[in-house]
Amino acid sequence: MKVIIDQNRCVASGQCVLSAPEVFDQREENGIVVLLAETPSEHLADDVRQAVALCPAQAIWLEEQGDEQ
């Protein structure tokens, strides 16, 4: 699993941080998402998928193993 974020689309809601704090953080000055782990460990996969689903700006994508390029 590879996590991809688009900081330009982020609306700083913090839903990703609440869902997967080991993978996402927010900038102090404006709340924009910061990626802590581009390839999180498998035990965090469900939390990351939830973060993607909850993002109101749809600023987070996943590339899963087996995805066609």
PDB file of N, CA, C and O in Angstrom, chain B, residues numbered from 101:
ATOM      1  N   MET B 101       0.839  -1.174   0.000  1.00  0.00           N
ATOM      2  CA  MET B 101       0.000   0.000   0.000  1.00  0.00           C
ATOM      3  C   MET B 101       0.888   1.243   0.000  1.00  0.00           C
ATOM      4  O   MET B 101       1.823   1.365   0.792  1.00  0.00           O
ATOM      5  N   LYS B 102       0.567   2.157  -0.910  1.00  0.00           N
ATOM      6  CA  LYS B 102       1.260   3.443  -0.960  1.00  0.00           C
ATOM      7  C   LYS B 102       0.208   4.544  -0.828  1.00  0.00           C
ATOM      8  O   LYS B 102      -0.812   4.526  -1.518  1.00  0.00           O
ATOM      9  N   VAL B 103       0.464   5.493   0.058  1.00  0.00           N
ATOM     10  CA  VAL B 103      -0.459   6.606   0.294  1.00  0.00           C
ATOM     11  C   VAL B 103       0.010   7.820  -0.498  1.00  0.00           C
ATOM     12  O   VAL B 103       1.193   8.162  -0.500  1.00  0.00           O
ATOM     13  N   ILE B 104      -0.937   8.459  -1.167  1.00  0.00           N
ATOM     14  CA  ILE B 104      -0.654   9.665  -1.937  1.00  0.00           C
ATOM     15  C   ILE B 104      -1.614  10.749  -1.466  1.00  0.00           C
ATOM     16  O   ILE B 104      -2.819  10.522  -1.357  1.00  0.00           O
ATOM     17  N   ILE B 105      -1.068  11.930  -1.188  1.00  0.00           N
ATOM     18  CA  ILE B 105      -1.917  13.044  -0.772  1.00  0.00           C
ATOM     19  C   ILE B 105      -1.740  14.222  -1.722  1.00  0.00           C
ATOM     20  O   ILE B 105      -0.687  14.399  -2.335  1.00  0.00           O
ATOM     21  N   ASP B 106      -2.784  15.008  -1.825  1.00  0.00           N
ATOM     22  CA  ASP B 106      -2.749  16.250  -2.592  1.00  0.00           C
ATOM     23  C   ASP B 106      -2.977  17.385  -1.598  1.00  0.00           C
ATOM     24  O   ASP B 106      -4.117  17.704  -1.261  1.00  0.00           O
ATOM     25  N   GLN B 107      -1.903  17.981  -1.138  1.00  0.00           N
ATOM     26  CA  GLN B 107      -2.016  19.042  -0.135  1.00  0.00           C
ATOM     27  C   GLN B 107      -2.800  20.242  -0.642  1.00  0.00           C
ATOM     28  O   GLN B 107      -3.388  20.975   0.154  1.00  0.00           O
ATOM     29  N   ASN B 108      -2.819  20.455  -1.946  1.00  0.00           N
ATOM     30  CA  ASN B 108      -3.571  21.574  -2.507  1.00  0.00           C
ATOM     31  C   ASN B 108      -5.077  21.390  -2.375  1.00  0.00           C
ATOM     32  O   ASN B 108      -5.819  22.373  -2.367  1.00  0.00           O
ATOM     33  N   ARG B 109      -5.536  20.159  -2.271  1.00  0.00           N
ATOM     34  CA  ARG B 109      -6.973  19.881  -2.115  1.00  0.00           C
ATOM     35  C   ARG B 109      -7.402  19.810  -0.653  1.00  0.00           C
ATOM     36  O   ARG B 109      -8.591  19.903  -0.352  1.00  0.00           O
ATOM     37  N   CYS B 110      -6.451  19.648   0.247  1.00  0.00           N
ATOM     38  CA  CYS B 110      -6.750  19.465   1.671  1.00  0.00           C
ATOM     39  C   CYS B 110      -7.505  20.667   2.236  1.00  0.00           C
ATOM     40  O   CYS B 110      -7.152  21.818   1.977  1.00  0.00           O
ATOM     41  N   VAL B 111      -8.556  20.377   3.016  1.00  0.00           N
ATOM     42  CA  VAL B 111      -9.339  21.434   3.663  1.00  0.00           C
ATOM     43  C   VAL B 111      -9.100  21.465   5.178  1.00  0.00           C
ATOM     44  O   VAL B 111      -9.827  22.137   5.909  1.00  0.00           O
ATOM     45  N   ALA B 112      -8.096  20.747   5.637  1.00  0.00           N
ATOM     46  CA  ALA B 112      -7.654  20.775   7.035  1.00  0.00           C
ATOM     47  C   ALA B 112      -8.732  20.348   8.029  1.00  0.00           C
ATOM     48  O   ALA B 112      -8.835  20.909   9.120  1.00  0.00           O
ATOM     49  N   SER B 113      -9.530  19.356   7.649  1.00  0.00           N
ATOM     50  CA  SER B 113     -10.577  18.883   8.562  1.00  0.00           C
ATOM     51  C   SER B 113     -10.018  17.999   9.676  1.00  0.00           C
ATOM     52  O   SER B 113     -10.610  17.907  10.751  1.00  0.00           O
ATOM     53  N   GLY B 114      -8.881  17.350   9.423  1.00  0.00           N
ATOM     54  CA  GLY B 114      -8.250  16.516  10.438  1.00  0.00           C
ATOM     55  C   GLY B 114      -8.809  15.108  10.552  1.00  0.00           C
ATOM     56  O   GLY B 114      -8.401  14.361  11.442  1.00  0.00           O
ATOM     57  N   GLN B 115      -9.731  14.726   9.678  1.00  0.00           N
ATOM     58  CA  GLN B 115     -10.314  13.385   9.746  1.00  0.00           C
ATOM     59  C   GLN B 115      -9.265  12.297   9.543  1.00  0.00           C
ATOM     60  O   GLN B 115      -9.331  11.240  10.171  1.00  0.00           O
ATOM     61  N   CYS B 116      -8.309  12.554   8.675  1.00  0.00           N
ATOM     62  CA  CYS B 116      -7.266  11.557   8.429  1.00  0.00           C
ATOM     63  C   CYS B 116      -6.401  11.342   9.674  1.00  0.00           C
ATOM     64  O   CYS B 116      -6.032  10.212   9.995  1.00  0.00           O
ATOM     65  N   VAL B 117      -6.088  12.419  10.360  1.00  0.00           N
ATOM     66  CA  VAL B 117      -5.266  12.327  11.565  1.00  0.00           C
ATOM     67  C   VAL B 117      -6.010  11.558  12.659  1.00  0.00           C
ATOM     68  O   VAL B 117      -5.413  10.762  13.383  1.00  0.00           O
ATOM     69  N   LEU B 118      -7.298  11.800  12.769  1.00  0.00           N
ATOM     70  CA  LEU B 118      -8.091  11.074  13.766  1.00  0.00           C
ATOM     71  C   LEU B 118      -8.167   9.585  13.439  1.00  0.00           C
ATOM     72  O   LEU B 118      -8.188   8.749  14.342  1.00  0.00           O
ATOM     73  N   SER B 119      -8.207   9.257  12.161  1.00  0.00           N
ATOM     74  CA  SER B 119      -8.320   7.853  11.751  1.00  0.00           C
ATOM     75  C   SER B 119      -6.996   7.105  11.797  1.00  0.00           C
ATOM     76  O   SER B 119      -6.956   5.931  12.163  1.00  0.00           O
ATOM     77  N   ALA B 120      -5.913   7.780  11.426  1.00  0.00           N
ATOM     78  CA  ALA B 120      -4.608   7.106  11.327  1.00  0.00           C
ATOM     79  C   ALA B 120      -3.483   8.063  11.734  1.00  0.00           C
ATOM     80  O   ALA B 120      -2.736   8.532  10.876  1.00  0.00           O
ATOM     81  N   PRO B 121      -3.355   8.355  13.020  1.00  0.00           N
ATOM     82  CA  PRO B 121      -2.342   9.317  13.468  1.00  0.00           C
ATOM     83  C   PRO B 121      -0.899   8.856  13.256  1.00  0.00           C
ATOM     84  O   PRO B 121       0.022   9.671  13.311  1.00  0.00           O
ATOM     85  N   GLU B 122      -0.694   7.565  13.014  1.00  0.00           N
ATOM     86  CA  GLU B 122       0.648   7.074  12.733  1.00  0.00           C
ATOM     87  C   GLU B 122       1.076   7.381  11.299  1.00  0.00           C
ATOM     88  O   GLU B 122       2.256   7.301  10.960  1.00  0.00           O
ATOM     89  N   VAL B 123       0.097   7.733  10.464  1.00  0.00           N
ATOM     90  CA  VAL B 123       0.350   7.948   9.043  1.00  0.00           C
ATOM     91  C   VAL B 123       0.190   9.417   8.649  1.00  0.00           C
ATOM     92  O   VAL B 123       0.890   9.901   7.760  1.00  0.00           O
ATOM     93  N   PHE B 124      -0.725  10.122   9.305  1.00  0.00           N
ATOM     94  CA  PHE B 124      -1.025  11.505   8.946  1.00  0.00           C
ATOM     95  C   PHE B 124      -0.832  12.447  10.123  1.00  0.00           C
ATOM     96  O   PHE B 124      -1.029  12.070  11.278  1.00  0.00           O
ATOM     97  N   ASP B 125      -0.448  13.665   9.815  1.00  0.00           N
ATOM     98  CA  ASP B 125      -0.372  14.743  10.798  1.00  0.00           C
ATOM     99  C   ASP B 125      -0.848  16.012  10.095  1.00  0.00           C
ATOM    100  O   ASP B 125      -1.153  15.992   8.903  1.00  0.00           O
ATOM    101  N   GLN B 126      -0.908  17.108  10.840  1.00  0.00           N
ATOM    102  CA  GLN B 126      -1.310  18.387  10.266  1.00  0.00           C
ATOM    103  C   GLN B 126      -0.269  19.439  10.591  1.00  0.00           C
ATOM    104  O   GLN B 126       0.346  19.420  11.657  1.00  0.00           O
ATOM    105  N   ARG B 127      -0.079  20.367   9.647  1.00  0.00           N
ATOM    106  CA  ARG B 127       0.832  21.486   9.879  1.00  0.00           C
ATOM    107  C   ARG B 127       0.258  22.381  10.979  1.00  0.00           C
ATOM    108  O   ARG B 127      -0.947  22.631  11.023  1.00  0.00           O
ATOM    109  N   GLU B 128       1.115  22.848  11.846  1.00  0.00           N
ATOM    110  CA  GLU B 128       0.704  23.737  12.939  1.00  0.00           C
ATOM    111  C   GLU B 128       0.055  25.018  12.424  1.00  0.00           C
ATOM    112  O   GLU B 128      -0.970  25.455  12.947  1.00  0.00           O
ATOM    113  N   GLU B 129       0.659  25.619  11.388  1.00  0.00           N
ATOM    114  CA  GLU B 129       0.235  26.948  10.952  1.00  0.00           C
ATOM    115  C   GLU B 129      -1.086  26.980  10.200  1.00  0.00           C
ATOM    116  O   GLU B 129      -1.792  27.987  10.257  1.00  0.00           O
ATOM    117  N   ASN B 130      -1.450  25.886   9.482  1.00  0.00           N
ATOM    118  CA  ASN B 130      -2.673  25.951   8.683  1.00  0.00           C
ATOM    119  C   ASN B 130      -3.507  24.670   8.682  1.00  0.00           C
ATOM    120  O   ASN B 130      -4.567  24.629   8.058  1.00  0.00           O
ATOM    121  N   GLY B 131      -3.057  23.649   9.356  1.00  0.00           N
ATOM    122  CA  GLY B 131      -3.827  22.412   9.460  1.00  0.00           C
ATOM    123  C   GLY B 131      -3.773  21.497   8.254  1.00  0.00           C
ATOM    124  O   GLY B 131      -4.438  20.461   8.243  1.00  0.00           O
ATOM    125  N   ILE B 132      -2.994  21.850   7.230  1.00  0.00           N
ATOM    126  CA  ILE B 132      -2.902  21.024   6.027  1.00  0.00           C
ATOM    127  C   ILE B 132      -2.222  19.691   6.359  1.00  0.00           C
ATOM    128  O   ILE B 132      -1.291  19.635   7.162  1.00  0.00           O
ATOM    129  N   VAL B 133      -2.701  18.639   5.733  1.00  0.00           N
ATOM    130  CA  VAL B 133      -2.208  17.287   5.986  1.00  0.00           C
ATOM    131  C   VAL B 133      -0.713  17.161   5.670  1.00  0.00           C
ATOM    132  O   VAL B 133      -0.195  17.763   4.729  1.00  0.00           O
ATOM    133  N   VAL B 134      -0.049  16.356   6.495  1.00  0.00           N
ATOM    134  CA  VAL B 134       1.349  15.983   6.298  1.00  0.00           C
ATOM    135  C   VAL B 134       1.403  14.464   6.357  1.00  0.00           C
ATOM    136  O   VAL B 134       0.852  13.851   7.272  1.00  0.00           O
ATOM    137  N   LEU B 135       2.057  13.871   5.395  1.00  0.00           N
ATOM    138  CA  LEU B 135       2.178  12.423   5.337  1.00  0.00           C
ATOM    139  C   LEU B 135       3.401  11.975   6.133  1.00  0.00           C
ATOM    140  O   LEU B 135       4.522  12.398   5.853  1.00  0.00           O
ATOM    141  N   LEU B 136       3.177  11.124   7.118  1.00  0.00           N
ATOM    142  CA  LEU B 136       4.264  10.620   7.960  1.00  0.00           C
ATOM    143  C   LEU B 136       4.831   9.300   7.443  1.00  0.00           C
ATOM    144  O   LEU B 136       5.998   8.984   7.675  1.00  0.00           O
ATOM    145  N   ALA B 137       4.005   8.538   6.747  1.00  0.00           N
ATOM    146  CA  ALA B 137       4.434   7.225   6.250  1.00  0.00           C
ATOM    147  C   ALA B 137       3.809   6.971   4.888  1.00  0.00           C
ATOM    148  O   ALA B 137       2.612   6.697   4.793  1.00  0.00           O
ATOM    149  N   GLU B 138       4.608   7.061   3.840  1.00  0.00           N
ATOM    150  CA  GLU B 138       4.100   6.844   2.484  1.00  0.00           C
ATOM    151  C   GLU B 138       3.684   5.396   2.262  1.00  0.00           C
ATOM    152  O   GLU B 138       2.730   5.122   1.534  1.00  0.00           O
ATOM    153  N   THR B 139       4.396   4.482   2.886  1.00  0.00           N
ATOM    154  CA  THR B 139       4.069   3.059   2.779  1.00  0.00           C
ATOM    155  C   THR B 139       3.865   2.491   4.187  1.00  0.00           C
ATOM    156  O   THR B 139       4.768   1.862   4.739  1.00  0.00           O
ATOM    157  N   PRO B 140       2.690   2.710   4.763  1.00  0.00           N
ATOM    158  CA  PRO B 140       2.443   2.259   6.135  1.00  0.00           C
ATOM    159  C   PRO B 140       2.428   0.735   6.245  1.00  0.00           C
ATOM    160  O   PRO B 140       2.171   0.029   5.270  1.00  0.00           O
ATOM    161  N   SER B 141       2.705   0.253   7.433  1.00  0.00           N
ATOM    162  CA  SER B 141       2.703  -1.189   7.661  1.00  0.00           C
ATOM    163  C   SER B 141       1.285  -1.745   7.526  1.00  0.00           C
ATOM    164  O   SER B 141       0.297  -1.024   7.664  1.00  0.00           O
ATOM    165  N   GLU B 142       1.219  -3.026   7.256  1.00  0.00           N
ATOM    166  CA  GLU B 142      -0.059  -3.687   6.970  1.00  0.00           C
ATOM    167  C   GLU B 142      -1.052  -3.564   8.123  1.00  0.00           C
ATOM    168  O   GLU B 142      -2.258  -3.502   7.884  1.00  0.00           O
ATOM    169  N   HIS B 143      -0.580  -3.527   9.358  1.00  0.00           N
ATOM    170  CA  HIS B 143      -1.516  -3.439  10.479  1.00  0.00           C
ATOM    171  C   HIS B 143      -2.248  -2.088  10.533  1.00  0.00           C
ATOM    172  O   HIS B 143      -3.221  -1.942  11.273  1.00  0.00           O
ATOM    173  N   LEU B 144      -1.786  -1.110   9.757  1.00  0.00           N
ATOM    174  CA  LEU B 144      -2.452   0.196   9.692  1.00  0.00           C
ATOM    175  C   LEU B 144      -3.371   0.338   8.479  1.00  0.00           C
ATOM    176  O   LEU B 144      -4.012   1.374   8.305  1.00  0.00           O
ATOM    177  N   ALA B 145      -3.437  -0.690   7.647  1.00  0.00           N
ATOM    178  CA  ALA B 145      -4.167  -0.609   6.379  1.00  0.00           C
ATOM    179  C   ALA B 145      -5.635  -0.220   6.557  1.00  0.00           C
ATOM    180  O   ALA B 145      -6.129   0.643   5.832  1.00  0.00           O
ATOM    181  N   ASP B 146      -6.330  -0.828   7.492  1.00  0.00           N
ATOM    182  CA  ASP B 146      -7.749  -0.500   7.690  1.00  0.00           C
ATOM    183  C   ASP B 146      -7.935   0.943   8.146  1.00  0.00           C
ATOM    184  O   ASP B 146      -8.871   1.615   7.713  1.00  0.00           O
ATOM    185  N   ASP B 147      -7.048   1.421   9.017  1.00  0.00           N
ATOM    186  CA  ASP B 147      -7.131   2.803   9.482  1.00  0.00           C
ATOM    187  C   ASP B 147      -6.892   3.785   8.325  1.00  0.00           C
ATOM    188  O   ASP B 147      -7.562   4.812   8.224  1.00  0.00           O
ATOM    189  N   VAL B 148      -5.937   3.457   7.465  1.00  0.00           N
ATOM    190  CA  VAL B 148      -5.644   4.324   6.322  1.00  0.00           C
ATOM    191  C   VAL B 148      -6.818   4.331   5.349  1.00  0.00           C
ATOM    192  O   VAL B 148      -7.185   5.386   4.833  1.00  0.00           O
ATOM    193  N   ARG B 149      -7.402   3.179   5.096  1.00  0.00           N
ATOM    194  CA  ARG B 149      -8.569   3.124   4.206  1.00  0.00           C
ATOM    195  C   ARG B 149      -9.733   3.946   4.774  1.00  0.00           C
ATOM    196  O   ARG B 149     -10.461   4.597   4.025  1.00  0.00           O
ATOM    197  N   GLN B 150      -9.901   3.912   6.077  1.00  0.00           N
ATOM    198  CA  GLN B 150     -10.947   4.719   6.698  1.00  0.00           C
ATOM    199  C   GLN B 150     -10.648   6.209   6.529  1.00  0.00           C
ATOM    200  O   GLN B 150     -11.555   6.994   6.254  1.00  0.00           O
ATOM    201  N   ALA B 151      -9.397   6.598   6.690  1.00  0.00           N
ATOM    202  CA  ALA B 151      -9.004   7.993   6.498  1.00  0.00           C
ATOM    203  C   ALA B 151      -9.321   8.459   5.084  1.00  0.00           C
ATOM    204  O   ALA B 151      -9.812   9.570   4.886  1.00  0.00           O
ATOM    205  N   VAL B 152      -9.041   7.610   4.104  1.00  0.00           N
ATOM    206  CA  VAL B 152      -9.356   7.941   2.708  1.00  0.00           C
ATOM    207  C   VAL B 152     -10.863   8.139   2.548  1.00  0.00           C
ATOM    208  O   VAL B 152     -11.303   9.102   1.920  1.00  0.00           O
ATOM    209  N   ALA B 153     -11.633   7.247   3.106  1.00  0.00           N
ATOM    210  CA  ALA B 153     -13.090   7.319   2.972  1.00  0.00           C
ATOM    211  C   ALA B 153     -13.676   8.557   3.652  1.00  0.00           C
ATOM    212  O   ALA B 153     -14.672   9.110   3.185  1.00  0.00           O
ATOM    213  N   LEU B 154     -13.063   8.989   4.748  1.00  0.00           N
ATOM    214  CA  LEU B 154     -13.597  10.118   5.511  1.00  0.00           C
ATOM    215  C   LEU B 154     -13.124  11.485   5.032  1.00  0.00           C
ATOM    216  O   LEU B 154     -13.685  12.502   5.441  1.00  0.00           O
ATOM    217  N   CYS B 155     -12.116  11.533   4.185  1.00  0.00           N
ATOM    218  CA  CYS B 155     -11.566  12.812   3.749  1.00  0.00           C
ATOM    219  C   CYS B 155     -12.620  13.597   2.953  1.00  0.00           C
ATOM    220  O   CYS B 155     -13.010  13.166   1.868  1.00  0.00           O
ATOM    221  N   PRO B 156     -13.085  14.743   3.476  1.00  0.00           N
ATOM    222  CA  PRO B 156     -14.124  15.490   2.776  1.00  0.00           C
ATOM    223  C   PRO B 156     -13.641  16.128   1.469  1.00  0.00           C
ATOM    224  O   PRO B 156     -14.453  16.438   0.597  1.00  0.00           O
ATOM    225  N   ALA B 157     -12.353  16.320   1.332  1.00  0.00           N
ATOM    226  CA  ALA B 157     -11.799  16.948   0.128  1.00  0.00           C
ATOM    227  C   ALA B 157     -11.334  15.923  -0.905  1.00  0.00           C
ATOM    228  O   ALA B 157     -10.910  16.292  -2.000  1.00  0.00           O
ATOM    229  N   GLN B 158     -11.413  14.650  -0.561  1.00  0.00           N
ATOM    230  CA  GLN B 158     -10.909  13.574  -1.411  1.00  0.00           C
ATOM    231  C   GLN B 158      -9.460  13.857  -1.835  1.00  0.00           C
ATOM    232  O   GLN B 158      -9.099  13.748  -3.007  1.00  0.00           O
ATOM    233  N   ALA B 159      -8.653  14.222  -0.842  1.00  0.00           N
ATOM    234  CA  ALA B 159      -7.263  14.602  -1.076  1.00  0.00           C
ATOM    235  C   ALA B 159      -6.280  13.459  -0.817  1.00  0.00           C
ATOM    236  O   ALA B 159      -5.068  13.667  -0.866  1.00  0.00           O
ATOM    237  N   ILE B 160      -6.788  12.255  -0.543  1.00  0.00           N
ATOM    238  CA  ILE B 160      -5.935  11.107  -0.235  1.00  0.00           C
ATOM    239  C   ILE B 160      -6.309   9.955  -1.161  1.00  0.00           C
ATOM    240  O   ILE B 160      -7.486   9.650  -1.351  1.00  0.00           O
ATOM    241  N   TRP B 161      -5.285   9.321  -1.736  1.00  0.00           N
ATOM    242  CA  TRP B 161      -5.469   8.149  -2.593  1.00  0.00           C
ATOM    243  C   TRP B 161      -4.576   7.033  -2.100  1.00  0.00           C
ATOM    244  O   TRP B 161      -3.587   7.264  -1.403  1.00  0.00           O
ATOM    245  N   LEU B 162      -4.938   5.822  -2.471  1.00  0.00           N
ATOM    246  CA  LEU B 162      -4.119   4.654  -2.166  1.00  0.00           C
ATOM    247  C   LEU B 162      -3.769   3.930  -3.452  1.00  0.00           C
ATOM    248  O   LEU B 162      -4.596   3.810  -4.355  1.00  0.00           O
ATOM    249  N   GLU B 163      -2.561   3.459  -3.525  1.00  0.00           N
ATOM    250  CA  GLU B 163      -2.159   2.494  -4.535  1.00  0.00           C
ATOM    251  C   GLU B 163      -1.968   1.186  -3.787  1.00  0.00           C
ATOM    252  O   GLU B 163      -1.054   1.044  -2.975  1.00  0.00           O
ATOM    253  N   GLU B 164      -2.831   0.251  -4.068  1.00  0.00           N
ATOM    254  CA  GLU B 164      -2.771  -1.046  -3.403  1.00  0.00           C
ATOM    255  C   GLU B 164      -1.942  -1.988  -4.258  1.00  0.00           C
ATOM    256  O   GLU B 164      -1.873  -1.828  -5.476  1.00  0.00           O
ATOM    257  N   GLN B 165      -1.314  -2.966  -3.628  1.00  0.00           N
ATOM    258  CA  GLN B 165      -0.574  -3.988  -4.368  1.00  0.00           C
ATOM    259  C   GLN B 165      -1.535  -4.657  -5.336  1.00  0.00           C
ATOM    260  O   GLN B 165      -2.639  -5.045  -4.956  1.00  0.00           O
ATOM    261  N   GLY B 166      -1.121  -4.789  -6.562  1.00  0.00           N
ATOM    262  CA  GLY B 166      -1.974  -5.395  -7.568  1.00  0.00           C
ATOM    263  C   GLY B 166      -2.758  -4.398  -8.388  1.00  0.00           C
ATOM    264  O   GLY B 166      -3.370  -4.773  -9.389  1.00  0.00           O
ATOM    265  N   ASP B 167      -2.757  -3.105  -7.981  1.00  0.00           N
ATOM    266  CA  ASP B 167      -3.410  -2.074  -8.788  1.00  0.00           C
ATOM    267  C   ASP B 167      -2.687  -1.985 -10.126  1.00  0.00           C
ATOM    268  O   ASP B 167      -1.459  -2.050 -10.187  1.00  0.00           O
ATOM    269  N   GLU B 168      -3.446  -1.840 -11.172  1.00  0.00           N
ATOM    270  CA  GLU B 168      -2.832  -1.687 -12.496  1.00  0.00           C
ATOM    271  C   GLU B 168      -2.361  -0.266 -12.663  1.00  0.00           C
ATOM    272  O   GLU B 168      -3.054   0.672 -12.268  1.00  0.00           O
ATOM    273  N   GLN B 169      -1.191  -0.095 -13.243  1.00  0.00           N
ATOM    274  CA  GLN B 169      -0.614   1.226 -13.455  1.00  0.00           C
ATOM    275  C   GLN B 169      -1.052   1.783 -14.779  1.00  0.00           C
ATOM    276  O   GLN B 169      -0.666   2.895 -15.139  1.00  0.00           O
TER     277      GLN B 169
END
